[in-house]
């Protein structure tokens, strides 16, 4: 926080987009669409769940990052740190919507 990034220079932003339902998303967004911090996947507080990193190998359930381990329609989501809100989707753009940010003209003929 407090850092101003030019999105054209921030290479991490380019990877922080999803293709389709985002089942292969491995970015580090950890805030839900409404701004709630995500609960770590290996924690049962405040919400108990069965999405253990050991049960979903290859789905990269690290830290409290938004993921879509079962490839559900809404895209990457997480359990929230708010006891009143069990889970919520994260607002991660489709890669097709940010494609122009990866175009630097080098491959243009």
PyMOL CGO cylinders between C-alpha atoms (Angstrom):
from pymol import cmd
from pymol.cgo import CYLINDER

trace = [
    CYLINDER, 0.00, 0.00, 0.00, 1.16, 3.52, -0.65, 0.3, 1, 1, 1, 1, 1, 1,
    CYLINDER, 1.16, 3.52, -0.65, 2.98, 2.46, -3.81, 0.3, 1, 1, 1, 1, 1, 1,
    CYLINDER, 2.98, 2.46, -3.81, 1.82, 3.88, -7.11, 0.3, 1, 1, 1, 1, 1, 1,
    CYLINDER, 1.82, 3.88, -7.11, 2.37, 1.46, -9.96, 0.3, 1, 1, 1, 1, 1, 1,
    CYLINDER, 2.37, 1.46, -9.96, 2.16, 2.22, -13.63, 0.3, 1, 1, 1, 1, 1, 1,
    CYLINDER, 2.16, 2.22, -13.63, 0.21, -0.82, -14.82, 0.3, 1, 1, 1, 1, 1, 1,
    CYLINDER, 0.21, -0.82, -14.82, 2.25, -0.95, -18.01, 0.3, 1, 1, 1, 1, 1, 1,
    CYLINDER, 2.25, -0.95, -18.01, 5.42, -1.49, -15.99, 0.3, 1, 1, 1, 1, 1, 1,
    CYLINDER, 5.42, -1.49, -15.99, 3.97, -3.77, -13.32, 0.3, 1, 1, 1, 1, 1, 1,
    CYLINDER, 3.97, -3.77, -13.32, 4.61, -7.22, -14.77, 0.3, 1, 1, 1, 1, 1, 1,
    CYLINDER, 4.61, -7.22, -14.77, 2.81, -8.89, -11.84, 0.3, 1, 1, 1, 1, 1, 1,
    CYLINDER, 2.81, -8.89, -11.84, -0.41, -7.29, -13.01, 0.3, 1, 1, 1, 1, 1, 1,
    CYLINDER, -0.41, -7.29, -13.01, -0.16, -9.09, -16.35, 0.3, 1, 1, 1, 1, 1, 1,
    CYLINDER, -0.16, -9.09, -16.35, -0.15, -12.46, -14.55, 0.3, 1, 1, 1, 1, 1, 1,
    CYLINDER, -0.15, -12.46, -14.55, -2.99, -11.40, -12.27, 0.3, 1, 1, 1, 1, 1, 1,
    CYLINDER, -2.99, -11.40, -12.27, -5.68, -12.26, -14.75, 0.3, 1, 1, 1, 1, 1, 1,
    CYLINDER, -5.68, -12.26, -14.75, -7.65, -15.42, -15.39, 0.3, 1, 1, 1, 1, 1, 1,
    CYLINDER, -7.65, -15.42, -15.39, -8.43, -17.50, -18.44, 0.3, 1, 1, 1, 1, 1, 1,
    CYLINDER, -8.43, -17.50, -18.44, -11.96, -18.92, -18.46, 0.3, 1, 1, 1, 1, 1, 1,
    CYLINDER, -11.96, -18.92, -18.46, -13.01, -19.90, -14.92, 0.3, 1, 1, 1, 1, 1, 1,
    CYLINDER, -13.01, -19.90, -14.92, -9.55, -19.28, -13.48, 0.3, 1, 1, 1, 1, 1, 1,
    CYLINDER, -9.55, -19.28, -13.48, -8.83, -22.84, -12.43, 0.3, 1, 1, 1, 1, 1, 1,
    CYLINDER, -8.83, -22.84, -12.43, -5.15, -22.35, -13.28, 0.3, 1, 1, 1, 1, 1, 1,
    CYLINDER, -5.15, -22.35, -13.28, -4.87, -18.90, -11.65, 0.3, 1, 1, 1, 1, 1, 1,
    CYLINDER, -4.87, -18.90, -11.65, -1.72, -18.68, -9.51, 0.3, 1, 1, 1, 1, 1, 1,
    CYLINDER, -1.72, -18.68, -9.51, -1.66, -14.96, -8.75, 0.3, 1, 1, 1, 1, 1, 1,
    CYLINDER, -1.66, -14.96, -8.75, -1.47, -13.32, -5.35, 0.3, 1, 1, 1, 1, 1, 1,
    CYLINDER, -1.47, -13.32, -5.35, -4.77, -11.43, -5.07, 0.3, 1, 1, 1, 1, 1, 1,
    CYLINDER, -4.77, -11.43, -5.07, -6.06, -12.09, -1.54, 0.3, 1, 1, 1, 1, 1, 1,
    CYLINDER, -6.06, -12.09, -1.54, -9.00, -9.69, -1.26, 0.3, 1, 1, 1, 1, 1, 1,
    CYLINDER, -9.00, -9.69, -1.26, -12.60, -10.47, -2.22, 0.3, 1, 1, 1, 1, 1, 1,
    CYLINDER, -12.60, -10.47, -2.22, -14.74, -8.47, -4.63, 0.3, 1, 1, 1, 1, 1, 1,
    CYLINDER, -14.74, -8.47, -4.63, -16.19, -6.44, -1.76, 0.3, 1, 1, 1, 1, 1, 1,
    CYLINDER, -16.19, -6.44, -1.76, -12.77, -5.82, -0.17, 0.3, 1, 1, 1, 1, 1, 1,
    CYLINDER, -12.77, -5.82, -0.17, -12.68, -8.48, 2.57, 0.3, 1, 1, 1, 1, 1, 1,
    CYLINDER, -12.68, -8.48, 2.57, -9.29, -10.05, 3.32, 0.3, 1, 1, 1, 1, 1, 1,
    CYLINDER, -9.29, -10.05, 3.32, -9.16, -13.78, 2.51, 0.3, 1, 1, 1, 1, 1, 1,
    CYLINDER, -9.16, -13.78, 2.51, -8.78, -16.46, 5.17, 0.3, 1, 1, 1, 1, 1, 1,
    CYLINDER, -8.78, -16.46, 5.17, -5.65, -18.64, 4.73, 0.3, 1, 1, 1, 1, 1, 1,
    CYLINDER, -5.65, -18.64, 4.73, -6.46, -22.00, 3.11, 0.3, 1, 1, 1, 1, 1, 1,
    CYLINDER, -6.46, -22.00, 3.11, -4.68, -23.90, 5.89, 0.3, 1, 1, 1, 1, 1, 1,
    CYLINDER, -4.68, -23.90, 5.89, -6.72, -22.16, 8.60, 0.3, 1, 1, 1, 1, 1, 1,
    CYLINDER, -6.72, -22.16, 8.60, -10.12, -23.14, 10.02, 0.3, 1, 1, 1, 1, 1, 1,
    CYLINDER, -10.12, -23.14, 10.02, -10.72, -19.71, 11.57, 0.3, 1, 1, 1, 1, 1, 1,
    CYLINDER, -10.72, -19.71, 11.57, -13.18, -18.13, 11.22, 0.3, 1, 1, 1, 1, 1, 1,
    CYLINDER, -13.18, -18.13, 11.22, -14.60, -20.72, 8.77, 0.3, 1, 1, 1, 1, 1, 1,
    CYLINDER, -14.60, -20.72, 8.77, -14.12, -24.50, 8.90, 0.3, 1, 1, 1, 1, 1, 1,
    CYLINDER, -14.12, -24.50, 8.90, -13.81, -26.08, 5.46, 0.3, 1, 1, 1, 1, 1, 1,
    CYLINDER, -13.81, -26.08, 5.46, -12.48, -29.11, 3.58, 0.3, 1, 1, 1, 1, 1, 1,
    CYLINDER, -12.48, -29.11, 3.58, -10.32, -27.27, 1.02, 0.3, 1, 1, 1, 1, 1, 1,
    CYLINDER, -10.32, -27.27, 1.02, -7.01, -28.35, 2.50, 0.3, 1, 1, 1, 1, 1, 1,
    CYLINDER, -7.01, -28.35, 2.50, -3.85, -27.73, 0.46, 0.3, 1, 1, 1, 1, 1, 1,
    CYLINDER, -3.85, -27.73, 0.46, -2.98, -31.43, 0.92, 0.3, 1, 1, 1, 1, 1, 1,
    CYLINDER, -2.98, -31.43, 0.92, -6.34, -32.49, -0.57, 0.3, 1, 1, 1, 1, 1, 1,
    CYLINDER, -6.34, -32.49, -0.57, -6.01, -30.20, -3.58, 0.3, 1, 1, 1, 1, 1, 1,
    CYLINDER, -6.01, -30.20, -3.58, -2.43, -30.78, -4.68, 0.3, 1, 1, 1, 1, 1, 1,
    CYLINDER, -2.43, -30.78, -4.68, -1.55, -28.89, -7.82, 0.3, 1, 1, 1, 1, 1, 1,
    CYLINDER, -1.55, -28.89, -7.82, -4.21, -26.25, -7.12, 0.3, 1, 1, 1, 1, 1, 1,
    CYLINDER, -4.21, -26.25, -7.12, -1.70, -24.04, -5.30, 0.3, 1, 1, 1, 1, 1, 1,
    CYLINDER, -1.70, -24.04, -5.30, -3.83, -23.34, -2.23, 0.3, 1, 1, 1, 1, 1, 1,
    CYLINDER, -3.83, -23.34, -2.23, -1.12, -21.16, -0.70, 0.3, 1, 1, 1, 1, 1, 1,
    CYLINDER, -1.12, -21.16, -0.70, -1.38, -18.39, 1.84, 0.3, 1, 1, 1, 1, 1, 1,
    CYLINDER, -1.38, -18.39, 1.84, -4.78, -16.72, 1.51, 0.3, 1, 1, 1, 1, 1, 1,
    CYLINDER, -4.78, -16.72, 1.51, -4.69, -16.25, -2.26, 0.3, 1, 1, 1, 1, 1, 1,
    CYLINDER, -4.69, -16.25, -2.26, -7.87, -16.39, -4.33, 0.3, 1, 1, 1, 1, 1, 1,
    CYLINDER, -7.87, -16.39, -4.33, -8.20, -19.74, -6.11, 0.3, 1, 1, 1, 1, 1, 1,
    CYLINDER, -8.20, -19.74, -6.11, -10.78, -21.83, -7.97, 0.3, 1, 1, 1, 1, 1, 1,
    CYLINDER, -10.78, -21.83, -7.97, -9.76, -25.40, -7.05, 0.3, 1, 1, 1, 1, 1, 1,
    CYLINDER, -9.76, -25.40, -7.05, -12.90, -27.03, -8.50, 0.3, 1, 1, 1, 1, 1, 1,
    CYLINDER, -12.90, -27.03, -8.50, -13.20, -24.83, -11.60, 0.3, 1, 1, 1, 1, 1, 1,
    CYLINDER, -13.20, -24.83, -11.60, -16.54, -23.31, -10.60, 0.3, 1, 1, 1, 1, 1, 1,
    CYLINDER, -16.54, -23.31, -10.60, -18.36, -20.72, -12.71, 0.3, 1, 1, 1, 1, 1, 1,
    CYLINDER, -18.36, -20.72, -12.71, -17.72, -17.61, -10.63, 0.3, 1, 1, 1, 1, 1, 1,
    CYLINDER, -17.72, -17.61, -10.63, -13.94, -17.72, -10.95, 0.3, 1, 1, 1, 1, 1, 1,
    CYLINDER, -13.94, -17.72, -10.95, -11.33, -17.55, -8.17, 0.3, 1, 1, 1, 1, 1, 1,
    CYLINDER, -11.33, -17.55, -8.17, -12.72, -17.11, -4.66, 0.3, 1, 1, 1, 1, 1, 1,
    CYLINDER, -12.72, -17.11, -4.66, -11.72, -17.55, -1.04, 0.3, 1, 1, 1, 1, 1, 1,
    CYLINDER, -11.72, -17.55, -1.04, -13.12, -18.06, 2.42, 0.3, 1, 1, 1, 1, 1, 1,
    CYLINDER, -13.12, -18.06, 2.42, -13.18, -14.64, 4.05, 0.3, 1, 1, 1, 1, 1, 1,
    CYLINDER, -13.18, -14.64, 4.05, -11.71, -13.39, 7.32, 0.3, 1, 1, 1, 1, 1, 1,
    CYLINDER, -11.71, -13.39, 7.32, -15.16, -11.98, 8.16, 0.3, 1, 1, 1, 1, 1, 1,
    CYLINDER, -15.16, -11.98, 8.16, -17.11, -14.44, 10.38, 0.3, 1, 1, 1, 1, 1, 1,
    CYLINDER, -17.11, -14.44, 10.38, -20.37, -13.17, 8.79, 0.3, 1, 1, 1, 1, 1, 1,
    CYLINDER, -20.37, -13.17, 8.79, -19.32, -13.91, 5.18, 0.3, 1, 1, 1, 1, 1, 1,
    CYLINDER, -19.32, -13.91, 5.18, -18.24, -17.52, 4.57, 0.3, 1, 1, 1, 1, 1, 1,
    CYLINDER, -18.24, -17.52, 4.57, -16.76, -17.07, 1.09, 0.3, 1, 1, 1, 1, 1, 1,
    CYLINDER, -16.76, -17.07, 1.09, -16.82, -14.63, -1.78, 0.3, 1, 1, 1, 1, 1, 1,
    CYLINDER, -16.82, -14.63, -1.78, -15.46, -14.39, -5.31, 0.3, 1, 1, 1, 1, 1, 1,
    CYLINDER, -15.46, -14.39, -5.31, -12.47, -12.19, -6.03, 0.3, 1, 1, 1, 1, 1, 1,
    CYLINDER, -12.47, -12.19, -6.03, -12.50, -9.47, -8.65, 0.3, 1, 1, 1, 1, 1, 1,
    CYLINDER, -12.50, -9.47, -8.65, -9.79, -10.76, -11.00, 0.3, 1, 1, 1, 1, 1, 1,
    CYLINDER, -9.79, -10.76, -11.00, -10.06, -9.65, -14.63, 0.3, 1, 1, 1, 1, 1, 1,
    CYLINDER, -10.06, -9.65, -14.63, -10.15, -12.02, -17.57, 0.3, 1, 1, 1, 1, 1, 1,
    CYLINDER, -10.15, -12.02, -17.57, -6.82, -12.02, -19.42, 0.3, 1, 1, 1, 1, 1, 1,
    CYLINDER, -6.82, -12.02, -19.42, -8.66, -11.04, -22.60, 0.3, 1, 1, 1, 1, 1, 1,
    CYLINDER, -8.66, -11.04, -22.60, -9.71, -7.80, -20.86, 0.3, 1, 1, 1, 1, 1, 1,
    CYLINDER, -9.71, -7.80, -20.86, -6.11, -6.84, -20.02, 0.3, 1, 1, 1, 1, 1, 1,
    CYLINDER, -6.11, -6.84, -20.02, -4.53, -8.21, -23.19, 0.3, 1, 1, 1, 1, 1, 1,
    CYLINDER, -4.53, -8.21, -23.19, -3.67, -4.77, -24.51, 0.3, 1, 1, 1, 1, 1, 1,
    CYLINDER, -3.67, -4.77, -24.51, -1.43, -4.28, -21.50, 0.3, 1, 1, 1, 1, 1, 1,
    CYLINDER, -1.43, -4.28, -21.50, 0.84, -7.10, -22.64, 0.3, 1, 1, 1, 1, 1, 1,
    CYLINDER, 0.84, -7.10, -22.64, 1.12, -5.75, -26.19, 0.3, 1, 1, 1, 1, 1, 1,
    CYLINDER, 1.12, -5.75, -26.19, 4.33, -3.84, -26.62, 0.3, 1, 1, 1, 1, 1, 1,
    CYLINDER, 4.33, -3.84, -26.62, 4.47, -4.01, -30.40, 0.3, 1, 1, 1, 1, 1, 1,
    CYLINDER, 4.47, -4.01, -30.40, 7.61, -6.17, -30.54, 0.3, 1, 1, 1, 1, 1, 1,
    CYLINDER, 7.61, -6.17, -30.54, 5.86, -8.97, -32.38, 0.3, 1, 1, 1, 1, 1, 1,
    CYLINDER, 5.86, -8.97, -32.38, 3.88, -6.65, -34.66, 0.3, 1, 1, 1, 1, 1, 1,
    CYLINDER, 3.88, -6.65, -34.66, 4.62, -7.14, -38.38, 0.3, 1, 1, 1, 1, 1, 1,
]
cmd.load_cgo(trace, "trace")
